[in-house]
Amino acid sequence: MYLKKNLLPIGIITFLILLGLAFILLGANLIITIIIYGIAALMIMIAINFLITSRGYVGADKNNLIIQSIVLIVISLLTFIFKDIMIIVIGVVLILHSLWKLVLAENRVRQFLHDIYKYIIALLLLLQDPVLNIALKILGFVLIVLAIYLIILMIKNRNNDKDIIQDLLLKYFIKRL
């Protein structure tokens, strides 16, 4: 009954361990290639959905929807063909977009902290080989430690009827408030 009730935490733990092992064992270039091709495939699926949606759309923005779909398909195909160049373009766009928002923001410190992940991702994309290998290995280790922490929580609370993930999120958000 306990395992049946906590299928989501078990699935999350399994996912974290597998992702952590992939980050530790696979090279950074392979992981980036998988992620970039996955994003490109997702963009093509979104563009096809836009095209299907635009057929039944009668609003004034129908042409914009079709143009967005075509641009998304072109960018996706460019990503498949010129992966290395597109990685650099994505990194530069992330930095420029974040810097532009930072310049226009009233509270620059808050905006910087809000966009800090974009700066980190952009730098990792631009400084791929040396920095990314180390960062992915550290991230893989952190994910495995997080999975172990969730396993310990599940063992500690095995007699409890509460869902572990829900309980953990409630404790986290209560501390944040």
BELWO-V804138 format. One record per residue. N is the residue number from 1. PHI is phi in radians with two decimals (none if undefined). Layout:
BEGIN
N_PHI / N_PHI
END
This chain:
BEGIN
1_none / 2_-1.13 / 3_-1.16 / 4_-1.14 / 5_-1.28 / 6_-1.94 / 7_-1.15 / 8_-1.09 / 9_-1.06 / 10_-1.14 / 11_-1.12 / 12_-1.13 / 13_-1.08 / 14_-1.06 / 15_-1.07 / 16_-1.09 / 17_-1.15 / 18_-1.11 / 19_-1.16 / 20_-1.08 / 21_-1.13 / 22_-1.10 / 23_-1.14 / 24_-1.37 / 25_-1.53 / 26_-1.53 / 27_-1.31 / 28_-1.10 / 29_-1.11 / 30_-1.16 / 31_-1.13 / 32_-1.09 / 33_-1.07 / 34_-1.09 / 35_-1.14 / 36_-1.11 / 37_-1.16 / 38_-1.13 / 39_-1.14 / 40_-1.10 / 41_-1.13 / 42_-1.11 / 43_-1.12 / 44_-1.14 / 45_-1.12 / 46_-1.13 / 47_-1.11 / 48_-1.14 / 49_-1.09 / 50_-1.04 / 51_-1.12 / 52_-1.15 / 53_-1.14 / 54_-1.21 / 55_-1.08 / 56_-1.63 / 57_-1.43 / 58_-1.97 / 59_-1.30 / 60_-1.26 / 61_-1.60 / 62_-1.05 / 63_-1.12 / 64_-1.10 / 65_-1.13 / 66_-1.18 / 67_-1.11 / 68_-1.04 / 69_-1.11 / 70_-1.14 / 71_-1.09 / 72_-1.10 / 73_-1.14 / 74_-1.10 / 75_-1.09 / 76_-1.11 / 77_-1.13 / 78_-1.08 / 79_-1.15 / 80_-1.15 / 81_-1.42 / 82_-2.02 / 83_-0.99 / 84_-1.11 / 85_-1.18 / 86_-1.18 / 87_-1.10 / 88_-1.14 / 89_-1.07 / 90_-1.09 / 91_-1.06 / 92_-1.16 / 93_-1.10 / 94_-1.04 / 95_-1.16 / 96_-1.12 / 97_-1.11 / 98_-1.15 / 99_-1.14 / 100_-1.11 / 101_-1.12 / 102_-1.17 / 103_-1.13 / 104_-1.45 / 105_-1.29 / 106_-1.34 / 107_-1.84 / 108_-1.20 / 109_-1.13 / 110_-1.11 / 111_-1.13 / 112_-1.09 / 113_-1.15 / 114_-1.19 / 115_-1.76 / 116_-1.04 / 117_-1.13 / 118_-1.18 / 119_-1.11 / 120_-1.14 / 121_-1.09 / 122_-1.09 / 123_-1.13 / 124_-1.13 / 125_-1.22 / 126_-1.37 / 127_-1.86 / 128_-0.81 / 129_-1.06 / 130_-1.22 / 131_-1.40 / 132_-1.17 / 133_-1.03 / 134_-1.16 / 135_-1.10 / 136_-1.21 / 137_-1.15 / 138_-1.12 / 139_-1.10 / 140_-1.07 / 141_-1.09 / 142_-1.11 / 143_-1.12 / 144_-1.19 / 145_-1.10 / 146_-1.10 / 147_-1.12 / 148_-1.10 / 149_-1.06 / 150_-1.15 / 151_-1.10 / 152_-1.07 / 153_-1.09 / 154_-1.13 / 155_-1.17 / 156_-1.11 / 157_-1.85 / 158_-1.17 / 159_-1.53 / 160_-1.53 / 161_-1.50 / 162_-1.33 / 163_-1.31 / 164_-1.08 / 165_-1.14 / 166_-1.09 / 167_-1.09 / 168_-1.13 / 169_-1.15 / 170_-1.09 / 171_-1.10 / 172_-1.11 / 173_-1.26 / 174_-1.15 / 175_-1.13 / 176_-1.26 / 177_-1.40
END
